[in-house]
Amino acid sequence: MTRRDWIHGWLLVLPAMALLALFTHLPAVTTVWNSFFSTPRGRRPAVFVGLDNYERLLNDPIFWKVLTNNLWFALGTIPASIALAIAMALFVNQSFLGRGFVRMAYFTPTVLPLIAVANIWLFFYTPGFGLIDQLIGLFGYGQTNLLGSPDTALGAIMVVTVWKEAGFFMIFYLAALQTIPPQLTEAARIEGASSWTIFRRITFPLLMPTTLFVSVNAVINSFRLVDHIFILTGGGPDNASSLLLFYIYETSFRFWDTAYGATLTVVMLVLLCILAIGQFFLFDRKVHYK
């Protein structure tokens, strides 16, 4: 490679690198820096407070509450979304009448705006008048308040999230299924293998690279949910449905405590990095068939 080619290559990637640094790296560094200062108030400038914000975080019961909610939310939505996505992909990968319509129906929740999805499900969950209460009323049950009860609010939001994300993940699994050579399954069927054995021994192992990609995205999505909570519950009742990013939003923009919001953001980024690295180490051997 000549010097001219080297310069030409760097000039081509320079705009993307500049945008990445401006909108990703610089805000991240600024957030870490601001977490060591107090929040400026009016004419009072920010002052260096060291680790005081992190000490406050460790003693904040609401932080531990929303972090626990987020962990349960991730455990409830990630496996369910991935399992449902695989099931839908396996179904629409077959040949049947109306397959294109079914694929479109599965993918439709993904293209709907988040606020629109939340309002649709708000109608479903409305006590007395919502679709759910109308249906269970046919069987003699009374009205419910799924979003207003601390025991069911988080679970109700989990259902909305799985419904929203499963179709998106299905697209990746459907593309992966279409790359699997049909000779593999044909040979297995000749040997007398059942459909479950073919899926467990052939299909699912070949889907592991896609599963790694989808699982990393699912983890990130489980920690960045704000819109549904904002519309459906507002984090209540008593923070029963509040998640980490929603708590960051409230702290930074509703209570205007930007320094503590930066501290919460740093903790969330560190947690996501640990989870992502752990996923790569966990799935690496299975992805590369070692």
Phi, psi and omega in degrees: 000129180280166179298325180294317178297321179298315180294318180298319179296316179294325178294328180290322182271352183300315179300317179294319179296321180295316178295319179297317180292321185288321187254355180235299186290314181297313176299324180295315179295319179296322179296314178300318181296316182292338181291347178261009181236165175276168179280127177292137181234109179059240179274354180275115183285166176290142178236153181289126181239003178067234183263016182299321180295324179287326175294320177298320180298317181295333181260011183266109181294330180292322178301313180293329177294310183289329177294318176297317176302317183294322178294317177295322179298316179295316180295331182275326187266324186295305179298321182294317180296316182292315180298316179293322179297317178297316180298316180294319180296318178297323181290310184280357175278350178273166178265120176201162182293130180083020182298320180297321178294319180294319177301317179296320180296319178296324185272344184304316179302334181291323185274352178285141176300146183301320180294321178296318178299316181297320180290326176298312181286336173296323175294319179298320187271354184301125182298132175085315185253344183291164183298321181296313180294327178295321181288313182288340176294335177295338181257012175089008179274152178279180183286154180243165175223071187297324181276343182261359180255133179299336183279337186239350186298312181294319178297323178296321178289327176300317180299316179298318182294316178298316178300324182283321190265336185300319180295326178293315179291331179301324182300318180292318179292324178296318177297321180291321179297325182284351176265351180284124180300129180293342180297331181294312180289325178297318178295322180293321179293324177298326179281358177092016180287142178281170180297321178295319179295320178297317179294316185288324186263337185240301189295306185297317176301324179286345178269359185299319175302320177292321179297321177299313180298314182293319182294322177297315178295323180294320178297314179299315181297325182290342180255004181236026180276124178228314190301312183297318181294320181301319183276317191279312188230341185065023180089349184269187353282137179056046178061020181291334180244009180282136177247173191298313182291326176293322177295322176297318178299312180298316182296318187277322190246340176266315179262354175056038174258077189292329180293315178291326175298321176295321178297315177298322179295318179300316180297319179295318179296318178297318180297318179294321178297317180297316180294319181294315179296319178298321178297318180296318179291325183290318186265353187301313182295321181286327181293319184262008173057047179276000000 
